[in-house]
Amino acid sequence: MSDPRERMTRLVELAAGHAPEERRRLTTELCDLLLDWPDSYPDAMREPFETLLEKTVRLIDGASRTALIARIAEAPDARLDFLNEFFFDAPQALRHAILDRNGREGAGVSSSARIDEAALIETARREQHEGFAERFAAALGVRPDTAARILHDASAEALAIAAKGAGLSRATFSTLALIAGGVHTAEEIAARLAVFETVSPTAAQALLTFWRTGMAVESRAA
């Protein structure tokens, strides 16, 4: 199909389908198109296709979503905001690549009031788990669902990013990581606490800025 507008119309019609296989086929076709953009298509048409892909990829199953994001990340012109949007779905190696790009290309940290770390820890100890997510969201300046994903990240890497990006101390991170982590072996606890040192402050500030300002509303398949 040579006309990009006709192609967009057909893909939008396909997007209206609710069957999982239709959604997977749509995201695959969009990914193929964006990774091998036809010379005959104007660059100005990329954005509508990218927007459609961003909306649709949230609706496919987790394994398909992870595979697709990994494919897109391999492209040298992959948009950083798209990769940031799906950071939580990315495998560990891809997360590192996304963080590296944030360190090199990410926007500067957005301003926020200094967080009362003692009060935050006290709230975490008192409320824990789900009850703490809203308080943590308010402290960080992110949406509650984003805060919940940060707290539930098994590796604690997202929590380290949030802590470093917001200027929290290592002691505060460690305390929150232990409270939010649930039951772990000694080795798992050590790994969770050690991740703080692996996160670049510059990358953390850039990704936290995105979580504050650019994160789309969650609407994902299981």
Summary of the structure (lengths in Angstrom):
residues: 222
radius of gyration: 19.1
end to end distance: 33.1
largest distance: 60.7
contacts: 660
relative contact order: 0.12
helix: 70%
strand: 0%
